[in-house]
């Protein structure tokens, strides 16, 4: 598996009330490090011949297109490697681990989906035929509204679960609870999600879980690999990315609405995490990103 210290813990901008996030864009390179998160991720890559895929202990060079389902907390990432294409099509769909609870998944009609989600702790590579057939449906999800997108989402999962020639990628698995099994983490996560746009004091947040600021920071570092300040910045930048590409708000408005009172600090943190400035990101982004 390698050292977890070199693997990025991604904080997705999904709140507990959201269903899933759809990210659809054409890009010239992969610039996000190997990472993990507690959400499921369905990832389509087109025009990607020569790209290197890392899922758990599986490292492979991919062909022209592929579709992969990655389970909770399994580290993964895609790198340019030998790919010469400057128009790589990437569609990413992330959804909560508990979006479909045990009550729903225990029904007979949902058994194929439940079995697929259970297998996804290894990472699942679907056939090229399935990837090709599913491409447009995943892309269209971001354009649907109301219950339509949720029903289509379930339909896609059902068809994927019943598709032929699936292949498990990683030989090792990660415990679903290994990173998020603390009630304290859940309290902090929900509090930050609801208050990321406000000033968050370490003393106030540590008090929520009855810990001293020093013990709390040590606890956060052990659980998330980040200090509390870095954790909050990750969450804020996640929301900032959405606001930059989904609204006409200026960079300074986005910074203020995401809890940054200093535009210079916002630019610095954004560039550190996204390897580009907020203005460049907003200008160069070509695609769709929606939380549904």
Secondary structure as GFF3:
##gff-version 3
##sequence-region A 1 292
A	DSSP	three_ten_helix	4	6	.	.	.	ID=ss1
A	DSSP	beta_strand	8	9	.	.	.	ID=ss2
A	DSSP	beta_strand	20	27	.	.	.	ID=ss3
A	DSSP	beta_strand	35	36	.	.	.	ID=ss4
A	DSSP	beta_strand	40	46	.	.	.	ID=ss5
A	DSSP	beta_strand	52	55	.	.	.	ID=ss6
A	DSSP	beta_strand	58	61	.	.	.	ID=ss7
A	DSSP	beta_strand	65	70	.	.	.	ID=ss8
A	DSSP	beta_strand	76	79	.	.	.	ID=ss9
A	DSSP	beta_strand	88	95	.	.	.	ID=ss10
A	DSSP	alpha_helix	102	105	.	.	.	ID=ss11
A	DSSP	three_ten_helix	108	110	.	.	.	ID=ss12
A	DSSP	alpha_helix	111	119	.	.	.	ID=ss13
A	DSSP	three_ten_helix	120	122	.	.	.	ID=ss14
A	DSSP	beta_strand	124	125	.	.	.	ID=ss15
A	DSSP	alpha_helix	128	141	.	.	.	ID=ss16
A	DSSP	alpha_helix	146	161	.	.	.	ID=ss17
A	DSSP	beta_strand	167	168	.	.	.	ID=ss18
A	DSSP	alpha_helix	183	195	.	.	.	ID=ss19
A	DSSP	alpha_helix	202	208	.	.	.	ID=ss20
A	DSSP	alpha_helix	213	224	.	.	.	ID=ss21
A	DSSP	alpha_helix	228	246	.	.	.	ID=ss22
A	DSSP	alpha_helix	251	257	.	.	.	ID=ss23
A	DSSP	alpha_helix	263	274	.	.	.	ID=ss24
A	DSSP	alpha_helix	278	284	.	.	.	ID=ss25
A	DSSP	beta_strand	287	291	.	.	.	ID=ss26
###
